[in-house]
């Protein structure tokens, strides 16, 4: 069979139809292109707005650290008693200030059964303002309750002014730590026990002594370079399955031989091996403030030495009752065992 040959009119119709389809296709793709361009512009605009908003949230203006919430009492006659907090927990440290519109010759404080030493403040004060300050340490095992702080100021001229305020001690929350140590550090023999008791007596006598002058200048620091914080203060310890006394210091693990620095200037009052804390150094900073450094591998000072802030006083070790090389850093303020980190940054 022979195929039928399309007529001329049919061919023209097909050609016109093809041209129309092509034109329609061009118009379709042009419309899609315009629409795509419009969508891209909108997306860029929305993304820019969100990016600007996100950058605003990501980089807010820096705010200065919040100041301590001071508790203040007007004692009358131009005298004001200020405490850095109205409540505290065991092991904390409070700053107490007595401000007056007239010069003071003496300030005395009492809290629980302890005398709180005060000394003239070095802080920059408004003209006509006079201030004495003291540190109030809340002992690690202080029971929860309300305790009265009494402060009396003696002006250079005129009658004394006394002021009282209550400080709330809240119950402390400390973790329990279970450790394995050498048996002789849990159940020492009579000779070892006698040595430990002699050490405790020596430390109690040292901490009960208040040097009536400020031996430090500037802010206290952490005793290790490049370290900002430590741990284990206040932990209730179970040693070899037996309950023991709470941990009174802050621990800083570090390699044996790492230099240890004095937290501030002062006078070395003890530099010798103790039964539990091993090679130990105690520095008196004045006004009842003492720092203790334990478990040294080497002691680099001797009793009686006057040390400056950051002076190397020993090397990290694991002597005494220790499970590994570290620094045990203790702070005692007017016989109260306090978290040593609480004094970092204070002048």
Secondary structure, 3 states (H helix, E strand, C coil): CCCCCCCHHHHHHHHHHHHHHHHHHHHHHHHHHHHHHHHHHHHHHHHHHHHHHHHHHHCCCCCCCCCCCCEEEEEECCEEEEECCCEEECCCEEEEEEEECCCEEEEEEEECCEEEECEECCCCCCCCCEEEEEEEECCCCCCCEEEEEEEEEEECCCCCEEEEEEEEEECCCCCEEEECCCHHHCCCCHHHHHHHHHHHHHHHHHHCCCCCCCCCCCCECCCCCCCCCCECCCCEEEECCEECCCCCEEEEECCCCCEEECCCCEEEEEEEEECCCEEEEEEEEECCEEEEEEEECEECCCCCCEECCCCEEEECECCCCCCCCEEEEEEEECCEEECHHHHECCC
